[in-house]
Amino acid sequence: TSAQAHSLHLERAPPASQQVEMAPQRLSRRLFLLVFTCAVHCASVGADAVSQLSAMVRSAGYADGNFAEFYAAGRKLSVPTGRGFNVVVLAADGNLTDARTFDMGSAAGAGDMVVFLGGLANGTRALVAAQDDAFDGLTVGVKDGIRSLGGAAIDGLKWRSSYSLMGVKGGSAIAEQALATGAGPAAAASIYGEHGVPGIDITAWSVGWMDGNSAKISLDGVVLDMSIGHGLNVVFLNPDRSFRASRTFNPEHNGSAALVEAIAALRFGSPVVVAVADDGKNLLSSEAVVALQSCGAKLLGDLHWRSSYVLIGIKGAAALAEAIAARNTSAVEVSARYGGPVGSFLDMLPSTTTITTTTTTLPPQCSGFVCTSGFMHKAAASSISATGDDACCEEAESGIVSVVVRSAGWGNGNLAEFYFNGQKASAVVSRGLNIMELRSDGRPKSVVTFDTHGSGSDALVVFLDGLPTGTRVLVAATDEAAGNLTYAAKAAIEGCGAHLIGNFTYRGAYALIGTKGGPALAEQVLKDGDGIAAASAHVEVEVSDPTASKPLCPARSANPPVKGWMSGGQFQLDAGCRYSLFESTGAAKCLANSWMVVIGGSNTVLMTIRLANMLAPDAILPIRDGATMGVFSVIDVIIKDGVKVYGKAFQFDDCSAVQHSEGCKAKIFAAVAEAPKPIAGVVRITLFSAQFWDHALDGVNAVQAKGGVWLGSKMAFLVQVSTWDIYCAGMKVAWCPRKELSDKDLTNEAAITLFNNGMAPVLDKLQTFCAPGQRAGVLGCVVLTTTFQNPAPARIPIYEAYNDAIRAGMKTRGSATLRLVDLWVMGQAMPDENILGHGSPMLNLWNWQVFLSGMCPEEDAAAGTVAKFEGELCTGDEARRNAEH
């Protein structure tokens, strides 16, 4: 088709600054248009249908809105509806010819419906919507009658669920949807026409980083020649099916804002095709999520870091297709046929996008702004529409913590967020009411999710009843939390000062800053569609003196305590003790005349860099020195008096992630022997790349066999192996180099057995080598659990299964000189210090305070007890704000 023929529908939207928020009186019609294009890809009508006619059916079961609505030729039909099946019969011009309600719960309802449907002539256009409940009393005869209209999904109707059908007697369904109870209203909308709707076949394919790292999109069987990159690869079509643009949006490089702008510029009815490569989750903003949801996306709440995701959506309508890899075990692919609006139907859509959804045109809110370090949110942040430190933040004040709680239901961003002193706290949240308990110093103690859309109300009551009076409680709803929120649960929340929880409705937003047995400091509730609820307040807290005398933790024990939290930038421990703090001078004094051997994967690389650079600035730089996974086999540095005097990185092509060959082992052994002989006062740090335990064993053996005169030094081993087993055997990632581990037939139990069999000989050697009086008997050795990676809740049991295996292996071997440091537990104290699965510099410096406290005498520690970190990229937040790569 020519561009001229469609020029009316290709007008560009004005800049966002010129777009206007829709007047309330136009909202109902716009909402109709948003759903109206839904399912335009569905099957064509029967041969007896003639002129084109747009229509829509909406259905809601008892718990999902309890209504039935019918639209034809652009207008809502005024018909009575009630419990059961509501049936509307249309003439070719869209005029109503009959409307009936059949109550399946009555004696005659099912029989009457069978007779009515049986009496319709072939080609009759009939719309069907369930209301309240249409399942109880549903007969085979009624199902057969609905199937005679083309209904193929009627078996999906359950008690009080939603069901919509645009049917043709004796033909195929034009559009149909059946949703489970609690999944929301069902909508079926499309166009009746003689030959159906001409269309285009669309396919989207995605593999996240863990599954192969690629994406592609095809139109009518032809793969588009488009640049595929990190993030969301998107193809935009016009409503007439013509190509508009293709682009990659990387959320880590301001892609979220660009994606929001691009979707806002689309006309309603425009197809949007999305395929993720590498990762599309990290730094994807809530505004970008809302923009994609405006194209029908429903699964973004389940999108995780580096997972596979595809969407074939329609701007202002339901998605044609969407899929996500639940456990990152494979690629995902979806296909759909987009018919596209035609004729008078297209004319009903806005000719430009000067009218946009209220969610995407609202100005930025202070409640979602992250304040610069040293500042905190203003007390009224939840009511300020602005951005920036000047408008949203003020200087932090001792004894005061600014708290912001943000909540959005499924259709408005689907989020639950907590901010303290202007910084967003990492918290694992999911559907329901997410409740955070605060400590007396105003810091998070725990976050618990209660699925009150499901059966979580009773547990919520027990949890809140068990809190001491005076406890600060934060509550944020996400997804859907009102469906089964009981009176008892509401009363328990009211016991924390809430006054508005009684107004909380299906898929609404709710935020509370409350006090157990006391008043609420802030509270807001919004209905579905009204945006993000936010509550903000300044909370008075107890100020604990971090310099107060606390006993030293038993760092030189089999399992030093590491469970705690961050407060005022200091690592506070539940055990009530503290670790010594080691500056570079004290660490250098302690480690003089020593050989530190580090074995493991990418997180141990970062730990090694942190130690080396603390002892000698720029001793190891990732790019310059190849200190990146897959780039080196062994890295060796020697430091004296704050200067690196020897450094070499070895990369052996035949030393891959599979088991090392004998040739590879020989090269590793030779690399260890290549270092110059020790001189007084030096510190040697040797890093072995080890994805699996057999690699770690090769490193230990190389040190023992080729250490030479270095074996007379004070020695220490630090070993961390587990992440690659978790990816391969636990998650079954496609890129796993050891196919025997990613084999889907390998059970979890068998995989853990293999893990234990690989770990045992390494721990046995360390138990001997690190015993008192042996080579590493002075400094001792450290075995680590997995660095906390802040994973999706569904993945936590996978990580913990392997961490438990390490804990069990060390339980019988651990001692004062062979210590288990549980980094998985320690990392949960500072989850914001996780960047794409890796610890920030600040986290790794805290790790070394624990390690060195177990290795070094107290006299080498700093005199102070308050840690201060210097550098532009110390924290996770600074890295996310400032790092270019």
TAHUSUL-V683095 format. One record per pair of residues at least 24 apart in sequence whose C-alpha atoms are under 7 Angstrom apart, sorted by the first residue. I is the first residue (numbers start at 0). J is the second residue. Records with the same first field share a line. If there is no record, write none. Layout:
# TAHUSUL-V683095
I->J  J
This chain:
# TAHUSUL-V683095
8->350
10->351
11->264  351
12->264  351  352  353
13->353
18->353  354
19->353  354
20->354  355  357  360
21->354  355
33->315  316
34->315  316  317
35->188  189  316
36->188  189  268  316
37->187  188  189  316  317
38->174  187  188  189  319
39->189  337  338  339
40->335  336  337  338
41->173  174
42->171  172  173
43->171  173  194  195  196
44->167  170  171  172  173  191  192  195
45->122  167  170  171
46->193
47->122
48->122  192  193
49->192  193
50->91  192  193
51->190  191  192  193
52->92  93  190  191  192
53->189  190  191  344
54->188  189  190
55->187  188  189
56->126  128  163  164  165  186  187  188
57->128  163  184  185  186  187
58->128  129  130  161  162  163  184  185  186
59->129  130  131  161  183  184  185
60->129  130  131  132  159  160  161  180
61->130  131  132  159
62->180  181  482
63->181  183  184
65->130  131
66->130
67->128  129  130
81->130
82->130  131  132  133
83->129  130  131  132  133
84->127  128  129  130  133
85->127  128  129
86->125  126  127  128
87->125  126  127
88->124  125  126
89->124  125
103->133  135  136  137
104->135  136
109->137  138  141
112->141
113->140  141  144
116->144
117->144
119->168
120->168
121->168  169
122->167  168  169  170
123->167  168
124->166  167  168
125->165  166  167
126->164  165  166
127->163  164  165
128->162  163  164
129->161  162  163
131->159
132->158  159  160
133->159
134->158  159
148->172
150->175
152->177
161->185
163->187
196->338
197->338
198->336  337  338  339
199->336  337  338
200->335  336  337
201->334  335  336
202->333  334  335
203->272  273  274  309  332  333  334
204->274  309  331  332  333
205->274  275  276  307  308  309  330  331  332
206->275  276  307  329  330  331
207->275  276  277  278  305  306  307
208->276  277  278  305
209->305  327  732  733  734
210->327  328  329  330  732  733  734
211->733  734
212->276  277
213->276  277
214->274  275  276
215->274
228->276
229->276  277  278
230->275  276  277  278  279
231->273  274  275  276  279
232->273  274  275
233->271  272  273  274
234->271  272  273
235->270  271  272
236->269  270  271
237->269  270
238->268  269  270  339  340
239->339  340
240->339
250->279  281  282  283
251->281  282
255->283  284  287
256->287
258->287
259->286  287  290
262->290
263->355
264->352
265->352
266->349  351  352
267->314  315  348  349
268->313  314  315
269->313  314
270->311  312  313  314
271->311  312  313  314
272->310  311  312
273->309  310  311
274->308  309  310
275->307  308  309
277->305
278->304  305  306
279->305
280->304  305
285->412
286->359  412
288->412
289->411  412
290->359
292->410
294->318
300->413
303->791
307->331
326->730
327->730  732
328->730  731  732  733
329->733
358->530
365->391
366->403  533
369->421  422  423
370->421  422
374->420  421
375->401  420  421
376->401  420  421
378->535  536  537
379->535  536
380->535
381->533  534  535
395->420
398->539  540  541  542
399->537  538  539  540
400->441  537  538  539  540
401->536  537  538
402->535  536  537  538
403->533  534  535  536
404->475  510  511  533  534  535
405->475  510  531  532  533  534
406->475  476  477  508  509  510  531  532  533
407->476  477  507  508  530  531  532
408->476  477  478  479  506  507  508  527
409->477  478  479  506
410->527  528
411->528  530  531
413->477  478
414->477
415->475  476  477
424->831
425->830  831
427->792
429->477
430->477  478  479  480
431->476  477  478  479  480
432->474  475  476  477  480
433->474  475  476
434->472  473  474  475
435->472  473  474
436->471  472  473
437->470  471  472
439->540  541
440->540  541  542
441->540
442->566
450->480
451->480  481  482  483  484
452->479  480  481  482  483  484
453->483
454->483
456->484  485  488
457->488
459->488
460->487  488  491
463->491
468->515  516
469->514  515  516  517
470->514  515
471->513  514  515
472->512  513  514  515
473->511  512  513
474->510  511  512
475->509  510  511
476->508  509  510
477->508
478->506
479->505  506
480->506
481->505  506
495->519
499->524
508->532
510->534
545->865
546->864  865
549->575  576  577
550->576  577
551->576  577  578
552->576  577  578
554->849  852  853
555->815  853
556->814  815  818
557->813  814  815  817  818  819
558->818  819  820
559->820
561->821  824  825
562->824  825  828
563->825  828
564->828  829
565->828  829
569->865  866
578->848  849  852
579->848  852  860
580->848  860  861  864
581->848  860  861
582->861
583->613  614
585->859  860  861
587->614
588->859
589->855  859
590->682
591->680  681  682
592->679  680  681  682  712  713
593->681  682  683  712  713  714
594->682  683  684  712  713  714  715
595->683  684  685  714  715  716
596->684  685  686  715  716  717
597->685  686  687  716  717  718
598->686  687  688  689  695  717  718  719
599->687  688  689  690  718  719  720
600->688  689  690  720
601->628
602->837  838
603->719
606->843
609->840  843  844
614->641
615->641  642  643
618->643
624->648
631->688
632->687  688
633->686  687  688
634->685  686  687
635->684  685  686
636->683  684  685
637->681  682  683  684
638->681  682  683
639->680  681  682
656->690  736
657->736  737
658->693
664->697
667->701
668->701  705
671->701  702  705  706
672->705  706
677->709
690->720  723
691->720  723
692->720  757  758
693->757
696->761
710->774
713->774  775  777  778
714->774  775  778
715->775  778  779  780
716->780  781
717->780  781  782
718->781  782  783
719->782  783  784
721->785  801
722->785
725->797  798
729->797
751->801
755->804
766->812  817
769->816  817
770->816
771->816
776->816
778->854  855
779->816  817  854
780->816  817  818
781->817  818  819  820
782->818  819  820
783->819  820  821  822
784->820  821  822  823
785->822  823
786->822  823  826
787->822  823  826  827
788->833  836  837
789->830
831->875
832->874  875
833->875
834->875
839->873  874  875
840->873  874
841->873  874
